Amino acid sequence: MKNLVSIFLSTLLLLSSAGVTYGQHYCGGQVVADALMIGEKHLSCSGYATPSGEKNAMESPACCENVYHQVVTDDNYASSSFDLNLNQTFVAAFVSVFVMQEPIIYTSKTITFTEYLPPPLLRDIPVLYQTFLI
């Protein structure tokens, strides 16, 4: 539904800024010609039969009239624009947690001292002085 509304509004903005006009030519109170045009062009009832059947009615200037329907927009509309600066670490974490549903595990070599043996104690000093942390 949102897509249809956005397409309709963008088409309306495009047509209104291009000056597309729908014109109708009334003769004797009835529409005898209509056209979709750019700008306003003169429409006439030549080639069409008079709706009332009177030939004198077409010759009088009060008989015929042109009606134009045009969508007008404000020339001062502002297009919205914004800059989006995202941190690459944030994007990677967001994608891994919410899109892939599994964390990205960075494999790096960690050095562990599993084979290191500390030197033996010569004296246990806290026991000798009987100082213990409580």
C-alpha positions in Angstrom: 0.0 0.0 0.0 2.9 2.4 0.8 4.4 1.6 -2.5 1.3 2.6 -4.4 0.9 5.8 -2.5 4.6 6.7 -3.1 4.3 5.9 -6.8 1.1 8.0 -7.1 2.6 11.0 -5.3 5.8 10.9 -7.3 3.8 10.7 -10.6 1.7 13.6 -9.4 4.8 15.7 -8.7 6.3 14.8 -12.1 3.1 15.7 -14.0 2.5 18.9 -12.1 6.1 20.1 -12.6 5.9 19.2 -16.3 2.7 21.4 -16.8 0.4 18.6 -18.0 -3.1 19.9 -18.4 -6.5 18.3 -19.1 -8.6 20.5 -21.3 -12.3 20.2 -22.1 -14.3 22.2 -24.7 -17.9 22.8 -23.9 -20.3 23.7 -26.6 -23.9 24.4 -25.6 -23.2 23.1 -22.0 -22.0 19.7 -23.2 -18.4 18.4 -23.6 -17.6 18.0 -27.3 -13.8 17.7 -27.1 -11.3 16.8 -24.5 -7.5 16.4 -24.6 -4.5 15.8 -22.4 -1.8 18.3 -23.3 1.3 20.1 -22.1 0.4 23.7 -21.4 -2.9 25.2 -22.6 -3.9 24.9 -26.2 -7.1 26.2 -27.8 -9.7 23.5 -28.3 -12.5 24.1 -30.9 -15.6 22.3 -31.8 -14.8 22.1 -35.5 -15.6 18.7 -36.8 -18.0 17.9 -34.1 -21.8 18.0 -34.3 -23.5 20.6 -32.2 -25.2 19.0 -29.3 -28.3 21.2 -29.5 -28.6 21.0 -33.3 -28.6 24.8 -33.7 -26.1 26.2 -36.2 -26.5 29.8 -35.0 -25.5 28.7 -31.4 -22.0 27.7 -32.6 -21.3 31.0 -34.2 -22.1 33.0 -31.1 -19.0 33.5 -28.8 -21.1 32.8 -25.6 -21.9 29.3 -26.7 -18.4 27.7 -26.5 -15.9 27.7 -23.7 -12.7 25.9 -22.8 -12.1 24.6 -19.3 -8.6 23.6 -18.2 -7.7 21.4 -15.2 -4.0 21.7 -14.1 -2.3 20.5 -10.9 -0.2 23.3 -9.6 2.6 22.9 -7.1 4.7 25.3 -5.2 8.0 26.1 -6.8 9.7 26.3 -3.4 9.4 22.7 -2.4 12.4 21.2 -0.7 13.7 17.8 -1.5 14.8 15.9 1.6 18.3 14.6 1.6 20.5 13.3 4.4 23.9 11.8 4.8 24.2 8.4 6.4 27.5 7.5 8.0 27.6 4.1 9.6 30.3 2.5 11.5 31.5 -0.7 9.8 31.8 -2.6 13.1 28.2 -1.7 14.0 26.9 -2.8 10.6 28.8 -6.1 10.8 27.5 -6.7 14.3 24.0 -5.8 13.4 24.0 -8.1 10.3 25.5 -11.0 12.3 23.1 -10.7 15.2 19.8 -9.8 13.5 20.1 -11.2 9.9 22.3 -14.2 10.2 21.3 -15.0 13.8 24.8 -16.2 14.7 27.7 -14.1 15.9 30.8 -13.6 13.8 33.7 -15.2 15.6 37.0 -13.7 14.7 39.7 -16.3 14.7 42.9 -15.0 15.8 46.0 -16.7 17.3 46.0 -16.3 21.0 49.1 -17.3 22.8 48.4 -19.3 25.9 50.9 -20.5 28.4 49.6 -24.0 29.1 53.0 -25.6 29.4 54.4 -22.9 31.7 55.3 -24.1 35.2 56.0 -21.4 37.8 59.1 -21.8 40.0 58.7 -23.6 43.3 58.1 -21.5 46.4 61.0 -21.3 48.8 59.0 -20.1 51.7 55.2 -19.5 52.1 55.4 -15.9 53.4 51.7 -15.3 54.3 51.8 -18.5 56.4 55.0 -17.5 58.1 53.8 -14.1 59.2 50.2 -15.3 59.6 48.7 -12.5 57.6 45.6 -13.5 55.7 43.1 -11.4 53.8 39.6 -11.8 55.0 
